[in-house]
Amino acid sequence: MNDQLGYFGTNMPLKIYGLSEKSVTITFGAAIDNDLLRLITDFNQLLLQNPFSGFITTVPAYTTLTVFFDPLSVMLSDLPGEVCFEKVSTHLNKIAQIKREKSKVMANKLVIPVCYGGNFGQDLSIVAHTNNLTETEVIDIHTAGEYTVFMIGFVPGFAYMGGMDTRISTPRKEVPDAKIPAGSVGIAGNQTGIYPMETPGGWQIIGKTPLKIFEVNRSQPSLLKGGDLLTFKSIGIDEFNAYAEI
């Protein structure tokens, strides 16, 4: 259990530092784990329910929550403090003193179909060779796990997930590919992820999902969000094409 879970309902000050003139970052801990994820998610939800004048948005990460705001609106607000940092920090610490009830929000559970290997997963053989496994064993291990979405970045909709079996851990490519197709499923170190759009990248690509991970015209453009739980299901090319036609 992370020590910083004591923030809620206590007078323990948050660890806040200024990121820019328009943002501050709260550091909740150092270890990447599910307890810390729940803490950041719960605090983020409290802040969204209790915004301050000038609040714009938040960006959750593995161990931090960054808060963006409009400096002019903050300075014109009645929040105590002489500068934006003091005013915003005061509000954030006030939020932290709200006693946290046990979270009633259930994590979304999704099953992501993936066509592994071949033209869709050109690096599957590398992952297998690196770990002294067969390609089938890599697929079996990858589909056996349950993965937690810890954060979204480096492009809209890209989910960084924890929970991958270390038996298929594989380093990033020394030379990134110029183009990774949208929907590609990759491995980098102890993480797995899905490319939501075509972009350069250095992850080892083991397969592809026919699902649209990011669609700007959807009410929620990103299919995945922090806290979601994922499992992967291996499908054949015919099933992949059937999904793609939907």
N, C-alpha and C positions, 0 to 999 in steps of 0.2 A: 504494500500500500504506500503510495507516494506521500511524503510528509506534507506537501503543500495542500493536501485535501483538507487541512485544518483551516484554510482561509474562510470558508463559509461560516457565517454566524459568529465570527470572532473579530477582535480588533487587530489581528495580525496584518500589517501593511503589505500591500501587493508590491512585487518587484517590478517597477515600471521604469523604462528608460525612453527618452525621446528618440524617435527614428528620423523624423524630419519636422519641419515647421507645421506640417499638416497631419502628423501621425505619432502615436506612441505605441510601444510594444510591452505587453505584460509577459513576464517569464514565470511559468508555473512550476518548472522542474527541469530535470536534465535527462531523465530516462524516458525512452519511448515505450509506453505501455498503455494498456486499456484503461487503467485507473486514471491516468493523466488525461487521456482522451475524453473520458466522461466528465472530468473536472472542467476542462476547457469548453466542452460542449455545453455544459450546464451554465457556466458563467456567461458564455456568449448568448445563450437564450435569455438569461436574466437581463443582460445589457440591451438586447433587442426589444425586450418588453419594457425597459426603463431607460430610454435614450436621453441624452442631454441635448441642450440647444446647440445646434451645429454638427451633431453626429451625422456621419455619412454612411459608413459601413465597417465591417470587420473582416479580417482574414485569419482564420484559424490555421495553425501549423502544428508540427509534432509536439512541441513543448511550449509554444507561445500563442498569444492572440494579439494581433495588431489592430489598432483602432484608428480609423481615419475620420477626420473632421474638417469643418470649414473654420479657419482661424478667426475671421472677422465675426462670425456668429457667436463663437465661443467667447471672444473678448467682450462682446456686447451683452452677453448673458449675465444673470445674477449669480452664477457659480462663484464661490469664494476663491480668492487667489489673485495674484497680480499679473501672471502670464498664463498663456494657454496650457502649458504643461501642468502648472499647479491646479488650474481649474478642472481640467480633464481628470487628473489624478485623484482629486478630491471626490469627484463623482464615481470613479471606478472603485475607490476604496469604500465608498458608501454602498455600492452594489455588493461588494464582497461581504458586507456585514449582514446582508439579508440571509436568514437561515434557509439553507437549501433543503427542500423536501426531497425525499427519495424520488428519483426520476421516474416519471410515468410514461415517458416517450420510448416506445419500443423501436429498436433499430430495424431499418428496412433490410430484408433479406432477399437477395437476388441470385438467380442462377444465370450465369453467362455462358452461352454456347460458344464453343471454340472449335475450329477446324485446325488441327495440329499438323505441323510438318509440311513437306512439299513446298509448293510455291508460296504458301501462306506462312510457313515457319522455317525459313532457310537456315536458322541457327540452332534448330533442335538438335542436330547432330553434334554441334559444338558443346552444348550443355550436357549431352549424354557422354561425350568423350571426356570432358573436363571432370566429370564425377564418376567415371568408370561404370556407367549405366547404359542400358539399351534405350533407344528412343521410346519404346513402349513403357519402360519403367519410369522415365521422366514424365510422360503423360499421366501415368497412374498416380504418381506422387503429386503432381500439380493439381489434378482433379480431386484428390482426396482431402485437400486442405480446406479450411474455412478462413477467409481473409477479412481483415478489418481495414476500412478506408480511414487513414489517419489524416490526410490532407489532400487538397486539390491544388495543382500547379504543375508544371512550369508553363503550360499553356492551358486555356480554359477547358475544364473537364478532365484533365489528366489526374487520375487517382493514384496516390502513393499508398500502397497496401502493406500491412504487416501480417505475419503469421505464416510465411512460406517456410516449408521444410528445408532445413539447411543442407539436406542431401542433394538438392538441385541448385544450390547457390553457385553463381557463376559471375566472374568479373565483367564489368562493362567492356565494350570494345575499345581498343586503343585508338582506333580511327573511326569516328562516328559515321553512320550512313548519311548520305545527302538527303534521302527521302525515305521516310517510314510511312507506309500507307495507313490511313485511318482504320481503326479497329484492330491493329496489330497488338498482340499480347507478347510482352517481353519480360526478361529477367535481368536484374542488375544487382549484383551482390546478393543480399538476403531479401530482396524485394521483388515483387512482381507488379506489373502495371499494364494499362491499356492505352494506346495512343488514340486520342479522340478525333484527331485530324491529321492530315499529312504534314509531316514536319521532319526536320533532321533529328537524328537521335542515335545514341550509342548503346541502347539495351540490346540484349540477345533475343531476337525474335523467334518465338517457338510456335506461333499460331496466329489465327485471326478470328475475330468475332464478327458476325454479320449485323449485330446490333449497332445502332447509331448512338455512340456514347455522348456526343455533343451535337445538339441541333438548335440553332439559334432561334428558330421560330416556335419551339416548344415553350409552354408556360414555365417549365423548369428546364432550361437549356441543357444542363448537365444531368445525365442519367444517374450519376453517382454523386454522393456527398459524404462529408465526414461522418463517421459513425456507422455507415452502412456495412453489412456483412455479406460477403460474396462467396459463392462456390462456382467452380468452372465445370462445364459438362462437355465431354468430347463428342463432336458430331462429324459426320462424313460430308463430302462435297455436295451430295444431293440435298441434304438437310440444310446445309449452308445456303445453297441457291434458293431453297424454298423460303428461308428466313429473309433473304435479301429482297425477294419479290414482294414481301408484305408492305 
